[in-house]
């Protein structure tokens, strides 16, 4: 599946949710900045950055993507965003539409795990994760739910 298709799908999903929402949708957070890797296949990246790509798959928390950012950068951004969303919508149901890297990082934050566990979180395409918030505490209700994709 091409990256452009994934980005389009996220934008279309966000647009549909905006139409359904009383409060509209706010867009301020993005996927991992892949920098010099953006738009390249893993095979193309491997040719130029073999060791770094191997580290990405084995120890992603140690990688700073050339010209881009690290998982720590994404976590910092997502952590701030999550706090802002929770503060602004304390009695509301909120949908966050994002790509897999952001979803995984949010789940790691919710579960209190560090970025070394990044590849231990499964996020299928169009998966739904349900998180409840009570005060400052998060409860992961469901993760990687794709039952809505099954044909009847």
C-alpha positions as CSV (number, residue, x, y, z in Angstrom):
1,X,0.0,0.0,0.0
2,X,1.5,3.4,-1.0
3,X,2.0,6.1,1.7
4,X,0.0,8.6,-0.3
5,X,-3.0,6.3,-0.1
6,X,-2.6,6.0,3.7
7,X,-2.4,9.8,4.1
8,X,-5.5,10.2,1.9
9,X,-7.4,7.7,3.9
10,X,-6.6,9.4,7.2
11,X,-7.6,12.8,5.8
12,X,-10.9,11.3,4.5
13,X,-11.6,9.7,7.8
14,X,-10.9,12.9,9.6
15,X,-13.2,14.8,7.3
16,X,-16.0,12.3,7.9
17,X,-15.5,12.6,11.7
18,X,-15.5,16.4,11.5
19,X,-18.9,16.3,9.8
20,X,-20.3,14.0,12.5
21,X,-18.9,15.8,15.4
22,X,-20.6,18.6,17.3
23,X,-17.3,20.1,18.2
24,X,-15.6,19.8,14.8
25,X,-12.1,18.4,14.4
26,X,-8.8,19.9,15.4
27,X,-5.7,19.0,13.4
28,X,-2.4,19.8,14.8
29,X,-0.4,16.6,15.1
30,X,1.4,14.7,12.5
31,X,3.0,11.3,11.9
32,X,6.7,10.7,12.5
33,X,8.8,13.1,10.4
34,X,10.6,10.5,8.2
35,X,13.0,13.2,6.9
36,X,15.3,11.8,4.3
37,X,13.4,8.5,4.4
38,X,10.1,10.1,3.4
39,X,8.5,8.5,0.3
40,X,11.2,5.8,0.1
41,X,10.5,2.1,0.4
42,X,12.4,0.1,3.1
43,X,14.5,-1.4,0.3
44,X,15.5,2.1,-0.9
45,X,16.3,3.2,2.7
46,X,18.4,0.0,3.3
47,X,20.7,0.9,0.3
48,X,21.8,4.1,1.9
49,X,21.2,3.6,5.7
50,X,21.5,-0.1,6.2
51,X,22.7,0.0,9.8
52,X,20.2,2.7,10.8
53,X,17.3,0.8,9.2
54,X,18.3,-2.4,11.0
55,X,18.4,-0.3,14.3
56,X,14.9,1.0,13.4
57,X,13.5,-2.5,13.3
58,X,15.5,-3.8,16.3
59,X,15.9,-0.8,18.6
60,X,13.6,2.0,17.3
61,X,14.0,4.0,20.4
62,X,17.7,4.6,19.6
63,X,17.1,6.0,16.0
64,X,17.0,9.6,14.9
65,X,15.8,9.6,11.3
66,X,18.2,11.6,9.2
67,X,16.6,15.0,8.5
68,X,13.6,13.9,10.6
69,X,12.9,13.0,14.2
70,X,13.1,10.3,16.8
71,X,10.4,8.4,18.7
72,X,11.2,10.6,21.7
73,X,10.3,13.7,19.6
74,X,7.0,12.1,18.6
75,X,6.3,11.0,22.2
76,X,6.9,14.5,23.5
77,X,4.5,15.9,20.9
78,X,1.9,13.3,21.5
79,X,2.1,13.5,25.2
80,X,1.4,17.2,25.1
81,X,-1.4,16.7,22.7
82,X,-3.0,14.0,24.8
83,X,-2.9,16.2,27.9
84,X,-4.4,19.1,25.9
85,X,-7.2,16.9,24.5
86,X,-8.1,15.4,27.8
87,X,-8.1,18.9,29.5
88,X,-10.3,20.4,26.7
89,X,-12.8,17.5,26.6
90,X,-13.1,16.2,30.1
91,X,-16.7,15.0,29.7
92,X,-16.6,14.2,26.0
93,X,-16.0,11.3,23.7
94,X,-13.1,12.2,21.4
95,X,-11.7,10.4,18.3
96,X,-8.1,10.8,17.5
97,X,-7.3,9.8,13.9
98,X,-3.6,9.0,13.3
99,X,-1.1,6.8,11.6
100,X,0.5,3.8,13.2
101,X,3.6,5.5,14.7
102,X,1.4,8.1,16.6
103,X,-1.1,5.4,17.6
104,X,1.7,3.2,19.0
105,X,3.3,6.1,20.9
106,X,-0.1,7.1,22.4
107,X,-0.7,3.5,23.5
108,X,2.8,3.3,25.1
109,X,2.1,6.5,27.0
110,X,-1.3,5.2,28.1
111,X,0.2,1.9,29.3
112,X,3.2,3.6,30.9
113,X,5.7,1.8,28.7
114,X,8.9,3.3,27.2
115,X,9.6,3.6,23.5
116,X,11.8,0.5,23.5
117,X,8.5,-1.4,23.4
118,X,7.4,0.3,20.2
119,X,7.3,-2.8,18.0
120,X,5.5,-4.8,20.8
121,X,2.3,-2.8,20.0
122,X,0.3,-4.1,17.0
123,X,-1.7,-1.5,15.0
124,X,-3.4,-2.8,12.0
125,X,-4.8,-0.5,9.3
126,X,-8.0,1.2,10.4
127,X,-7.7,-0.2,13.9
128,X,-9.7,1.3,16.8
129,X,-8.2,1.8,20.2
130,X,-10.5,2.7,23.1
131,X,-9.0,4.6,26.1
132,X,-10.9,5.9,29.2
133,X,-9.6,8.7,31.3
134,X,-10.3,9.2,35.0
135,X,-8.5,12.2,36.4
136,X,-4.8,11.7,35.4
137,X,-5.2,7.9,34.9
138,X,-5.6,6.2,31.6
139,X,-7.4,2.8,31.1
140,X,-6.9,0.9,27.9
141,X,-10.3,-0.6,27.2
142,X,-9.5,-2.2,23.8
143,X,-6.7,-2.1,21.4
144,X,-6.3,-2.9,17.7
145,X,-10.0,-3.6,17.2
146,X,-10.7,-4.2,13.5
147,X,-14.1,-6.0,13.8
148,X,-15.7,-3.1,11.8
149,X,-13.7,-4.2,8.8
150,X,-15.1,-7.7,8.6
151,X,-17.7,-8.4,5.9
152,X,-21.1,-9.4,7.3
